[in-house]
């Protein structure tokens, strides 16, 4: 009976050790991971600003836009649109989209 208890104790210690050793070999044999490449594009400075009133376009600008503050710091959003020389008047809409003021 004592021999059986010793044999069971050895099995309880040896079997998990052998299993873990086999698992470790599998991990070591895997290929190393490919390096992670992160590409950060240059921010775009052009876009469109459209102002709506009751689902109708009142004003639309397309061109360079400067975002001085996007609001992520808890302060008010500040966007600057500066018309290039010779592009004024803006594209403003009257009652219908076809009538440009």
Order of alpha helices (4+ residues) and beta strands (2+ residues): alpha-beta-beta-beta-beta
